């Protein structure tokens, strides 16, 4: 079978497509014919050895896949050959076939296409955990979403609306703003490109304050980081919650006097580790997400498809911030 492999630490250009042996299912595992692999920001980090986990090389990036079960290992009870599933794997997904632990597979509805399925769990799982467990978002609260046209950002927009919040989308272009509005954003703002000097930071903070209103944002969802974080924090409401999700614009240094003045919280969001520690709560979240999907309240937007041999380009497309919604590698 073919797999896109990371053999040395580096950017997407270092990935190589090679033939490797087909996987066999160990006890408790199933083998999938992979149909699609979602591309996420951690894929760009793990191939550079910058992620929390550092798998032994060679390995294929790709943490979430959709596909069809073709073989089952000893002890597998819930799944059988022919089942359509999502697999949450951390890495290994950019390959034609993949062995996955049964307990890391989620059956998918017949009406869900494979590309949407591969774009579902990591983004919506992260955003739902952030808004539900970490922020305790309540109906009627104001939610400011940075990077709102990206994968997790657009998921946060949809989920915020489904949870009854007033959602404000912050994006880098009018085209992206239109996308967020089509997915339920109540208002939005187009911010300039950073980095920012002191005056630029103040202007950006004023931009966020203007769109959030005099009371500020009860919850700020930040998958961007960099200079955008402090400017957004200055627009937070009294006892607001600032969700730390990711850092494609760089790791920010927040002045903690702002948290004192607003009596607010800065809250970390590490969905992957939470799923390991609290699998039953994660299973409940996934059940609720599938209900949202069945009702049409959420729907993954896949803006770009790349074949397996161009998987490196797919990762670059994401890191160059060209993506609106999700990028997916499709595998025939």
HELIX and SHEET records of a PDB file:
HELIX    1   1 UNK A   12  UNK A   14  5                                   3    
HELIX    2   2 UNK A   41  UNK A   46  1                                   6    
HELIX    3   3 UNK A  102  UNK A  104  5                                   3    
HELIX    4   4 UNK A  114  UNK A  118  1                                   5    
HELIX    5   5 UNK A  121  UNK A  128  1                                   8    
HELIX    6   6 UNK A  129  UNK A  134  3                                   6    
HELIX    7   7 UNK A  151  UNK A  162  1                                  12    
HELIX    8   8 UNK A  174  UNK A  182  1                                   9    
HELIX    9   9 UNK A  198  UNK A  212  1                                  15    
HELIX   10  10 UNK A  227  UNK A  233  1                                   7    
HELIX   11  11 UNK A  257  UNK A  262  1                                   6    
HELIX   12  12 UNK A  271  UNK A  277  1                                   7    
HELIX   13  13 UNK A  279  UNK A  295  1                                  17    
HELIX   14  14 UNK A  308  UNK A  310  5                                   3    
HELIX   15  15 UNK A  311  UNK A  319  1                                   9    
SHEET    1   A 2 UNK A   2  UNK A   5  0                                        
SHEET    2   A 2 UNK A  16  UNK A  19 -1                                        
SHEET    1   B 5 UNK A  97  UNK A 101  0                                        
SHEET    2   B 5 UNK A  29  UNK A  39 -1                                        
SHEET    3   B 5 UNK A  64  UNK A  72 -1                                        
SHEET    4   B 5 UNK A  84  UNK A  88 -1                                        
SHEET    5   B 5 UNK A 105  UNK A 107 -1                                        
SHEET    1   C 4 UNK A  97  UNK A 101  0                                        
SHEET    2   C 4 UNK A  29  UNK A  39 -1                                        
SHEET    3   C 4 UNK A 326  UNK A 330 -1                                        
SHEET    4   C 4 UNK A 302  UNK A 307  1                                        
SHEET    1   D 6 UNK A 187  UNK A 190  0                                        
SHEET    2   D 6 UNK A 166  UNK A 171  1                                        
SHEET    3   D 6 UNK A 142  UNK A 146  1                                        
SHEET    4   D 6 UNK A 217  UNK A 222  1                                        
SHEET    5   D 6 UNK A 236  UNK A 244  1                                        
SHEET    6   D 6 UNK A 265  UNK A 268  1                                        
END                                                                             
